Amino acid sequence: MTKLIPGTYNPTTGQITPSTSMARAIERAMNDEVPLGAGEDPRGRRRLAVAIATGVIDHLKAKEKAFVVNVRDSGGTPIERTVRIDV
């Protein structure tokens, strides 16, 4: 099962790990939409990406009961299922 991983910022290396984290995906999207300026240090943006990812995942986990999936059985009767957010 795949888990949601916010990611962490390593101040020694200046990198976000792991590469499969939400923070890395946010950093890539920010870089695509708003490239770094000449001479701009990426570390602040990386810390922002980690903060956003952590907040989003924490919120999803806290509100996981808000996610409901209706699945129809073979008779067409909807069966309500809850969703679990794995972090």
Secondary structure, 3 states (H helix, E strand, C coil): CCCCCCCEEECCCCEEECCCCHHHHHHHHHHHHCCCCCCCCCHHHHHHHHHHHHHHHHHHHHCHHHCEEEEECCCCCEEEEECCCCC
